[in-house]
Amino acid sequence: MYIARTVEISLQSSLQPGMKLEVANKHNVDTYWVATTIATCGQLLLLRYCGYEDDRRADFWCDVMTADLHPVGWCTQNGKVLMPPDAIKEKYSDWTDFLIRDLTGSRTVPAKLLEGPLRGKNAVDLITVDSLIELQDGQSPFQFWIVSVVENVGGRLRLRYAGLEETETYDQWLFYLDCRLRPVGWCQENKYQLEPPAEISSLKTTSEWRTALTTALTEAEKHSLPMEVFKDHADLREHSFTVGMKLEAVDQREPATICPATITKVFNHHFVQVTLDDLSPEPHNTAMLCHADSLGILPVQWCLKNGVHLTPPKGYSNPDFDWADYQKQCGAEAAPECCFRNASCSRAFMKSMMLEAVNPQNPAEICVASVTLVKGRLMWLFFEGTLENCLKGKSCPP
């Protein structure tokens, strides 16, 4: 679960520091000049006219909803005059040459963020109902399928698979910054497969799935999701896991439980398969698609060092679990500490703090919860009004 940092990001404006735009010249009526975005605060922008370099004295705030703002190139297209402010007009003899150099390689504000229904909206607000996105398969990192947004609750997206518009049985909830979400067209660019997940593939014929995909791609071309939605997606760092390494992992079926686990497959430099250990005669393999910064994976001995109970694998014969004996029994090595990031990060959460949290048994439900324990980047929550405890991960800065 994403906490704090990703929520902070979701509240930021789609207009980012460094972006350039054309703004009305404050002291020369009917003229404009290029400005750089210095900072944003909601729909407020702190701007600096180009040519002032590092001089902050003339910086000014404006409201994107009411100010006379336009994308770079608007003046030329509309026959308006570009003129530097009086205070700096003698600074350069050739302002055209200056602008060419200043704008080369820079980011300009897209026109759709300064006009029309998207004006002044942050990235979360750009995701509307019926928006289309590519969703990575939960088990195969090279397989995606198109989903439509059914609900957007503060960046938490309820997603429905293309072709299953008539049922909500397979709907999923993901935060819009989840690494499994990509803009439509990303798969084709990266030569990945667009195929329905195995859990739903038998619900339709191959022809029906093909028709659903064609329809979704056509709709995506007509109403493409602004790329600003994906501007804050963090790049996954490369992992250093190898097949057979041991670790500890949160059981996704019972999120208050941590168990021994094994790296059972390495897909590429970014994704691995983690399987909870099961020594019973008829093991039930619980496998998870993970990356280096997945919140539910921890180094061997993490539970021991933090005073947290580690649930032995099913079928484990000894009453007390011991990692040294278990590794000797399995003939396996522990994943090195360097494979894991921010294992000790707490982000200032403390016991007894109150917050709102997603119910892991019903992702559509957000409940009042209290923090009962904090250990490193994990914390345990008690959902008020229930008898349910749950373990959550906290996203931490690199």
Secondary structure, 3 states (H helix, E strand, C coil): CCCCHHHHHHCCECCCCCCEEEEECCCCCCEEEEEEEEEEECCEEEEEECCCCCCCCCCEEEECCCCCEECCCHHHHHCCEECCCHHHCCCCCCHHHHHHHHHCCCCECCHHHCCHHHCCCECHHHCCCCCEEEEECCCCCCEEEEEEEEEEECCEEEEEECCCCCCCCCCEEEECCCCCEEECCHHHHHCCEECCCHHHHCCCCHHHHHHHHHHHHHHHHHCCCCHHHHCCCCCCCCCCCCCCCEEEEECCCCCCCEEEEEEEEECCCCCEEEEECECCCCCCCCEEEECCCCCCEECCCHHHHHCCCCCCCECCCCCCCCHHHHHHHHCCCECCHHHCCCCCCCCCCCCCCEEEEEECCEEEEEEEEEEEEEECCEEEEEECCCCCEEEEECCCCC
